Amino acid sequence: MLLVCDIGNTNTNIGIYDKDKLINIWSIASDHIKTSDEYGVLISALLHTKAMKEKINSAIISSVVPTLGETIKIAIKNYLNVEAYCVSYKSKLPVKIALDEPKEAGADRIANAAAAAVLYKLPAIVIDIGTATTFDIVDKNSNFIGGIIAPGPKIQTKSLSQFTSKLPKLKIEAPKSAIGKNTIDAMLSGVVKGHECMVEGMIDLCEKELGQKATIIATGGFSNILFNNMKRPFDYVNKELTLNGLKIIWELNIGEKK
């Protein structure tokens, strides 16, 4: 079995593949203070049984938090006796990283681009709506040509409450209308509907630069909130896209050696 681990700034998503089937998914907080032993105990607890632990014979990690990536890599080695492979721009990929500085490409974005190239019709735009909202664009020739990075809904709501004296903390959900009749609804409109407008506008700009329509794939924790309200709905919502991409990258780099 393969353990796939996507380490983000806020959450870490862990999945287990049994051959080609994703059989389990867990989401835990990305805690920079936890030690490798604490993560090892936590991952062991998620796996439930010794038999399950013993079936894990490979692992792959994408991390946007280098220190945490190393901590979890050590935890996997010490508690599962598996050497985890870490995704980077040097990995063998189903896409060519056609950026000015390939080493700047985040491992999660590389995984998203890899999944888009293998699983969907190209060109494709992956929109990952989480702590940050990122767009990853793969052209018709499987080149990962770049993208967009913007503050995600969570950053926006946190900023509103942090930098204003009277605005409350906000639970992110779809507002009923654009014109908010109270403070909460007004904030939700600004964050969610404002985000929808940004996403739709950026899709339009990207497609103009591509010179053709693209397959639009949404992923990330807040993708469903926007899905039902877009004038042009996403073609696909795949919350496991990054984990799918990690499986694809593992197969290209390690799987053939197993």
Phi, psi and chi 1 to 4 in degrees:
 res  aa     phi    psi   chi1   chi2   chi3   chi4
   1 MET       -  151.4  -70.6 -175.5  178.1      -
   2 LEU  -112.0  129.1  170.6   67.0      -      -
   3 LEU   -97.3  125.2 -176.5  145.7      -      -
   4 VAL  -113.2  137.2  -68.6      -      -      -
   5 CYS  -138.1  116.4 -177.2      -      -      -
   6 ASP  -109.6  109.4  172.7   37.9      -      -
   7 ILE   -98.3  112.7  -57.0  167.8      -      -
   8 GLY  -106.6  178.9      -      -      -      -
   9 ASN   -67.4  -33.4  -72.1  -63.8      -      -
  10 THR  -105.9  -46.5  -56.9      -      -      -
  11 ASN  -126.6  152.9  -65.0  -50.3      -      -
  12 THR  -116.5  123.4  -67.5      -      -      -
  13 ASN  -103.6  129.8  -64.8  -45.0      -      -
  14 ILE  -122.3  133.5  -61.6  171.5      -      -
  15 GLY  -133.2  159.4      -      -      -      -
  16 ILE  -122.7  123.7  -57.9  -65.3      -      -
  17 TYR  -101.7  128.2  -86.0   94.0      -      -
  18 ASP  -104.8  100.1 -174.2   -1.5      -      -
  19 LYS    59.9 -115.0  -64.1 -178.6  179.4  178.1
  20 ASP  -100.0    4.1  -69.7  -31.1      -      -
  21 LYS  -104.0  127.9 -173.4  176.7 -179.4 -179.5
  22 LEU   -82.6  105.0 -173.8   58.9      -      -
  23 ILE   -96.7  -20.9   60.0  171.6      -      -
  24 ASN  -146.5  144.6  -72.8  105.4      -      -
  25 ILE  -138.4  134.9  -56.0  172.1      -      -
  26 TRP  -131.3  148.8  -57.4  -83.9      -      -
  27 SER  -123.6  123.7 -176.7      -      -      -
  28 ILE  -124.7  159.8   60.7  176.0      -      -
  29 ALA   -68.7  141.1      -      -      -      -
  30 SER   -82.8   98.4  -64.5      -      -      -
  31 ASP  -104.4  108.6 -171.6  -19.6      -      -
  32 HIS   -70.2  -16.0  -57.9 -141.2      -      -
  33 ILE   -87.2  -27.5  -61.1  174.7      -      -
  34 LYS   -58.9  143.4  -88.9 -169.5  172.2   72.3
  35 THR   -86.5  170.4   65.2      -      -      -
  36 SER   -63.0  -34.7   58.3      -      -      -
  37 ASP   -65.8  -41.0  -76.3  -33.0      -      -
  38 GLU   -64.5  -41.7  -72.6  174.5  -49.2      -
  39 TYR   -68.1  -36.1  -89.5  109.6      -      -
  40 GLY   -62.2  -43.6      -      -      -      -
  41 VAL   -64.2  -41.6  170.0      -      -      -
  42 LEU   -64.9  -46.0  176.6   55.7      -      -
  43 ILE   -64.4  -39.7  -68.6  170.0      -      -
  44 SER   -60.9  -40.7  -64.5      -      -      -
  45 ALA   -65.5  -37.5      -      -      -      -
  46 LEU   -62.9  -36.5  -67.2  174.9      -      -
  47 LEU   -75.7  -11.5  -63.3  175.3      -      -
  48 HIS    73.8  -57.4  -63.0  -59.1      -      -
  49 THR  -124.5  156.9   65.1      -      -      -
  50 LYS   -61.4  -37.7 -178.4 -180.0  178.2 -178.8
  51 ALA   -61.6  -41.4      -      -      -      -
  52 MET   -65.4  -43.6  174.5   67.3   82.2      -
  53 LYS   -57.9  -42.4  -75.0  173.4   60.7  177.8
  54 GLU   -70.1  -20.2  -69.3  175.1  -13.3      -
  55 LYS   -79.9  -17.6  -71.3  180.0 -179.6  178.4
  56 ILE   -75.6  112.2  -55.1  -62.9      -      -
  57 ASN  -117.9    0.1   55.7   17.5      -      -
  58 SER  -151.1  157.8  -65.5      -      -      -
  59 ALA  -153.5  149.5      -      -      -      -
  60 ILE  -139.2  141.1 -176.6  168.2      -      -
  61 ILE  -126.3  135.9  -66.9  171.8      -      -
  62 SER  -116.9  136.7   67.9      -      -      -
  63 SER  -144.3  134.7  177.2      -      -      -
  64 VAL  -100.1    3.8  -62.0      -      -      -
  65 VAL  -123.7   91.5 -171.4      -      -      -
  66 PRO   -52.2  -44.9  -27.7   35.5      -      -
  67 THR   -65.1  -39.4   54.8      -      -      -
  68 LEU   -70.1  -35.5 -171.4   51.0      -      -
  69 GLY   -60.0  -42.4      -      -      -      -
  70 GLU   -67.3  -39.2 -174.5   61.4   25.7      -
  71 THR   -60.7  -46.5  -63.0      -      -      -
  72 ILE   -72.1  -32.5  -67.9 -179.7      -      -
  73 LYS   -61.1  -43.5 -178.2  179.3 -179.9 -179.3
  74 ILE   -64.3  -40.6  -66.8  169.1      -      -
  75 ALA   -60.6  -44.1      -      -      -      -
  76 ILE   -63.9  -40.8  -68.2  170.1      -      -
  77 LYS   -64.6  -45.9  174.8   63.3  175.3  176.6
  78 ASN   -76.0  -31.8  -69.5  -15.4      -      -
  79 TYR  -104.7  -21.5  -76.3   79.2      -      -
  80 LEU  -115.5   -6.4  -59.2 -178.5      -      -
  81 ASN    58.2   42.0 -163.4   29.4      -      -
  82 VAL  -129.8  134.9  169.6      -      -      -
  83 GLU   -89.1  110.4 -168.1   70.8   44.3      -
  84 ALA   -77.8  139.6      -      -      -      -
  85 TYR   -89.2  133.3  177.5   80.7      -      -
  86 CYS  -106.0  127.1  -64.8      -      -      -
  87 VAL   -70.7  138.4  174.2      -      -      -
  88 SER  -150.0  176.8   79.0      -      -      -
  89 TYR   -65.5  -15.9   71.3   99.0      -      -
  90 LYS   -85.1   -8.8  -65.0 -179.3  179.7  179.4
  91 SER   -63.8  152.5  -60.6      -      -      -
  92 LYS   -71.9  126.2 -173.8  176.8 -179.7 -179.7
  93 LEU  -132.7  158.7  -57.0  167.8      -      -
  94 PRO   -83.2    1.8   30.8  -35.3      -      -
  95 VAL  -126.9  155.8  -67.1      -      -      -
  96 LYS   -96.9  128.0  178.3 -177.8  177.4 -178.5
  97 ILE   -81.6  100.0  -57.7  179.4      -      -
  98 ALA  -100.5   55.9      -      -      -      -
  99 LEU  -106.8  161.3  -52.4  178.9      -      -
 100 ASP   -58.7  -41.5  -67.2  -20.1      -      -
 101 GLU  -129.5   89.3  -64.1  -70.4  -16.6      -
 102 PRO   -53.6  -32.5  -27.8   36.1      -      -
 103 LYS   -67.2  -14.2   63.7 -177.3  179.1 -178.7
 104 GLU   -80.5  -11.4  -67.2 -180.0   -5.4      -
 105 ALA   -68.9  123.0      -      -      -      -
 106 GLY   -66.1  145.7      -      -      -      -
 107 ALA   -61.1  -35.5      -      -      -      -
 108 ASP   -67.4  -37.2   56.7  -21.9      -      -
 109 ARG   -70.2  -35.6  -61.6 -178.8   65.1 -161.8
 110 ILE   -62.4  -43.3  -67.9  171.6      -      -
 111 ALA   -63.7  -41.8      -      -      -      -
 112 ASN   -61.6  -43.8  -74.7  -18.0      -      -
 113 ALA   -64.4  -40.2      -      -      -      -
 114 ALA   -62.6  -43.9      -      -      -      -
 115 ALA   -64.7  -42.0      -      -      -      -
 116 ALA   -61.3  -41.9      -      -      -      -
 117 ALA   -67.2  -33.6      -      -      -      -
 118 VAL   -89.8  -36.1  171.7      -      -      -
 119 LEU   -98.9  -15.7  -59.1  176.7      -      -
 120 TYR  -133.7  162.6  -60.9   97.9      -      -
 121 LYS   -70.7  136.5 -178.3  180.0  177.7 -178.4
 122 LEU  -100.5  154.3  -61.9  178.4      -      -
 123 PRO   -70.7  158.8   28.9  -36.1      -      -
 124 ALA  -138.4  149.3      -      -      -      -
 125 ILE  -122.2  117.8  -59.4  172.3      -      -
 126 VAL   -96.7  126.7  176.3      -      -      -
 127 ILE  -115.9  110.4  -55.0  169.5      -      -
 128 ASP  -103.1  108.5 -166.8  -21.6      -      -
 129 ILE  -104.0   97.1  -52.3  165.9      -      -
 130 GLY  -138.5 -134.0      -      -      -      -
 131 THR   -56.4  -49.4  -57.0      -      -      -
 132 ALA  -108.3  158.7      -      -      -      -
 133 THR  -106.7  118.6  -67.1      -      -      -
 134 THR  -116.6  146.1   60.2      -      -      -
 135 PHE  -114.2  129.2  -67.9   62.6      -      -
 136 ASP  -121.1  123.2  -59.2  -48.6      -      -
 137 ILE  -110.7  124.9  -68.0   87.1      -      -
 138 VAL  -115.3  122.2 -178.4      -      -      -
 139 ASP   -80.3 -179.8   71.2   12.9      -      -
 140 LYS   -65.5  -17.1   63.2 -178.1 -180.0 -179.3
 141 ASN  -101.8   19.3  -62.6  -45.4      -      -
 142 SER    64.9   30.9  -64.9      -      -      -
 143 ASN   -95.5  127.0  -64.5  -52.4      -      -
 144 PHE   -81.8   98.0  175.4   20.1      -      -
 145 ILE   -93.4   -6.5   60.8  172.5      -      -
 146 GLY   141.8 -161.8      -      -      -      -
 147 GLY  -180.0 -157.2      -      -      -      -
 148 ILE  -139.2  140.9  -60.7  157.0      -      -
 149 ILE  -127.4  124.3  -57.8  173.6      -      -
 150 ALA  -136.4  159.5      -      -      -      -
 151 PRO   -61.7  134.9  -19.1   31.0      -      -
 152 GLY   -82.2  173.2      -      -      -      -
 153 PRO   -55.5  -38.2  -25.8   34.5      -      -
 154 LYS   -66.2  -42.1 -167.8  167.9 -175.2  177.2
 155 ILE   -63.5  -40.6  -70.4  177.5      -      -
 156 GLN   -64.1  -45.7  -68.2 -179.2  -19.6      -
 157 THR   -67.5  -38.3   56.9      -      -      -
 158 LYS   -63.8  -40.8 -174.0  175.0 -179.4  179.7
 159 SER   -65.1  -40.6  -63.7      -      -      -
 160 LEU   -61.2  -43.0  -77.8  172.0      -      -
 161 SER   -78.6  -28.9   60.1      -      -      -
 162 GLN   -78.4  -37.1 -177.2  175.7  -13.6      -
 163 PHE  -104.5    6.0  -67.0  106.4      -      -
 164 THR  -126.5  146.2   56.0      -      -      -
 165 SER   -81.7  -24.8   58.1      -      -      -
 166 LYS  -112.5   -8.6  -68.5 -173.1  176.2 -178.1
 167 LEU   -84.6  133.6  -66.6 -179.6      -      -
 168 PRO   -81.4  169.1   31.4  -36.0      -      -
 169 LYS   -68.3  153.2  -68.6 -176.8  178.7  179.6
 170 LEU  -131.5  134.3 -167.9   65.1      -      -
 171 LYS   -88.5  124.3  178.5 -176.4  176.7 -177.4
 172 ILE   -78.3  120.0  -59.9  171.1      -      -
 173 GLU  -153.9  163.5   55.5 -171.3    8.2      -
 174 ALA   -68.9  128.5      -      -      -      -
 175 PRO   -76.5  159.1   29.5  -34.1      -      -
 176 LYS   -76.5  -29.4  -63.8  176.9 -178.2  178.2
 177 SER  -152.5  167.1   60.4      -      -      -
 178 ALA   -72.5  -35.8      -      -      -      -
 179 ILE   -91.3  107.5  -58.9  172.4      -      -
 180 GLY   -79.8  131.7      -      -      -      -
 181 LYS   -95.0    1.7  -62.9 -176.2 -179.4  -63.9
 182 ASN  -149.8  172.1   54.8   66.3      -      -
 183 THR   -60.6  -45.5  -59.7      -      -      -
 184 ILE   -61.7  -47.7  -65.0  -65.4      -      -
 185 ASP   -65.4  -35.5  -74.3  -12.3      -      -
 186 ALA   -64.9  -41.1      -      -      -      -
 187 MET   -66.4  -43.7  -68.2  172.5   68.2      -
 188 LEU   -60.9  -39.7  -76.1  172.1      -      -
 189 SER   -63.0  -46.0  179.6      -      -      -
 190 GLY   -62.1  -41.6      -      -      -      -
 191 VAL   -77.8  -54.1  170.5      -      -      -
 192 VAL   -78.8  -54.7  177.4      -      -      -
 193 LYS   -69.3  -33.4  -70.5 -162.7  172.6  -65.9
 194 GLY   -62.1  -39.2      -      -      -      -
 195 HIS   -66.0  -41.1 -141.8   69.3      -      -
 196 GLU   -57.6  -46.2  -70.0  170.9    6.2      -
 197 CYS   -63.3  -40.7  -67.4      -      -      -
 198 MET   -62.3  -47.2 -177.9  -83.8  -71.5      -
 199 VAL   -62.1  -47.6  167.3      -      -      -
 200 GLU   -63.5  -40.6  -71.7 -173.8  -39.4      -
 201 GLY   -64.6  -41.2      -      -      -      -
 202 MET   -69.5  -37.5  -74.3  -59.8 -173.8      -
 203 ILE   -58.1  -46.2  -70.4  171.7      -      -
 204 ASP   -60.4  -44.6 -176.7   57.8      -      -
 205 LEU   -64.7  -42.2  -69.9  174.6      -      -
 206 CYS   -64.5  -42.2  -69.9      -      -      -
 207 GLU   -66.2  -34.9  -71.5 -176.3  -31.4      -
 208 LYS   -63.4  -39.6  -74.5  178.0  179.6  177.3
 209 GLU   -72.9  -32.7  -67.9 -176.0   16.3      -
 210 LEU   -71.6  -28.6  -73.2  168.1      -      -
 211 GLY    83.1   14.4      -      -      -      -
 212 GLN  -166.1  165.5   62.9 -175.6  119.0      -
 213 LYS   -68.8  149.1  -69.7  -72.3 -174.0 -178.7
 214 ALA  -121.4  159.5      -      -      -      -
 215 THR   -77.9  126.3  -55.8      -      -      -
 216 ILE  -104.0  117.7  -49.4  -60.0      -      -
 217 ILE  -118.0  123.7  -51.2  123.0      -      -
 218 ALA  -103.3  142.5      -      -      -      -
 219 THR  -146.2  179.1 -170.6      -      -      -
 220 GLY    97.4  163.3      -      -      -      -
 221 GLY   -63.5  -26.1      -      -      -      -
 222 PHE  -107.1   10.8  -63.1  110.5      -      -
 223 SER   -63.0  -36.3   52.3      -      -      -
 224 ASN   -69.8  -26.7  -77.9  -19.7      -      -
 225 ILE   -64.9  -37.1  -67.8  176.2      -      -
 226 LEU   -84.3  -23.9  -87.9   63.6      -      -
 227 PHE   -57.6  -41.0  179.7   69.4      -      -
 228 ASN   -83.8   -3.6  -66.8  -37.0      -      -
 229 ASN  -119.8    1.8  -61.7  -71.1      -      -
 230 MET   -77.4  138.8  -57.3  -77.3  -73.9      -
 231 LYS   -63.5  -39.4  -69.2 -179.2 -179.5  177.1
 232 ARG  -111.7  100.7  178.9 -170.2  170.3 -175.0
 233 PRO   -60.4  151.5  -21.1   32.9      -      -
 234 PHE   -59.4  145.3  -58.9  130.2      -      -
 235 ASP   -68.5  -36.6  -65.4  -51.2      -      -
 236 TYR  -144.9  144.5  -58.6   94.4      -      -
 237 VAL  -117.6  116.6  174.0      -      -      -
 238 ASN  -131.5   95.9 -179.1   -7.9      -      -
 239 LYS   -70.9  -15.0  -72.1 -162.3  171.6 -175.6
 240 GLU   -98.7   13.9  -72.1   79.3   51.0      -
 241 LEU   -57.4  -45.1 -173.1   76.7      -      -
 242 THR   -64.1  -41.2  -49.0      -      -      -
 243 LEU   -65.8  -38.0  -58.4 -175.7      -      -
 244 ASN   -58.5  -43.7  -63.5  159.5      -      -
 245 GLY   -64.0  -37.9      -      -      -      -
 246 LEU   -63.2  -41.0  -69.8  177.7      -      -
 247 LYS   -61.2  -43.0  170.4   70.5  159.6   50.9
 248 ILE   -63.3  -43.9  -70.7  164.4      -      -
 249 ILE   -67.1  -39.3  -65.5  169.8      -      -
 250 TRP   -60.0  -43.3  176.9   81.9      -      -
 251 GLU   -61.2  -38.4  -72.2  174.6  -18.7      -
 252 LEU   -73.5  -29.8  -71.4  172.2      -      -
 253 ASN  -104.3  -34.9  -70.8  -89.0      -      -
 254 ILE  -121.8  -38.1  -55.1  -62.5      -      -
 255 GLY   -54.9  -39.5      -      -      -      -
 256 GLU   -69.4  -16.3   59.8 -170.8   22.9      -
 257 LYS   -89.1  -15.8  -57.8  174.1 -174.7  178.0
 258 LYS   -76.8      -  -69.4  -72.2 -178.8  178.9
